[in-house]
Amino acid sequence: MQRRLVMTNEGAGHPFRRTLPPPPCVPAAVSGDNDVRLFLLSFAAFFVTFSTLFF
């Protein structure tokens, strides 16, 4: 017995999960400010951490 290299749905290993329809494809949101958000989040976390440490 040969198995296909790529299954249609890798998560459907259990018999119950095989009966479910595949999950809908959600397009990835395009956002150009991910770097700015990450920087501001990191800066805020750094500021809160050290302000609680020293004050």
N, C-alpha and C positions, 0 to 999 in steps of 0.2 A: 504494500500500500504506500503510495507516494503522497506526501503532503505538499500543498502549495507553499511557496516561500513567503508569500504575502497573503494574509487572510483579509477578508473584506472588513472585519472589525475585530481587532486584537483583544478588545475588552470583553468580547462576547464568548468567554470560555465556558461559562456555566450554562446548562440547558435553559434555565429560565431567562437569562440575559440574551440568549440567542433568539428568543421569541419577541423581544422588544425591538421597536424600530431604532435605527441608528440616530444618535443625537443630531440636532440641526446644526448646520455650519453657520457660525457667527463670524462675520467679517471683522478683522482686527481694526480697532479704532486708530486712525492716523492722527497722531498728536505730535506737533513739533516742539513742544515745550517740556518734554520729559527730562532733559538735562537740567533745566532751570528748576523744575519741581524737586528733582532729586537733590540738587545743591541746597535749595532752601530747606528741605526737610532735614538734611544732614546738618546744616548750620543750626537750625532750631534745636535739634537733639543735642548737639555739642554744647550749645549755649545753656540749655536747661540742665544738662548733666553737670557742667562745671560751675554754674551759678548755685546749684544746690550743694555742691561739694565745698565751695568756699564761703558761702553766706549762711 
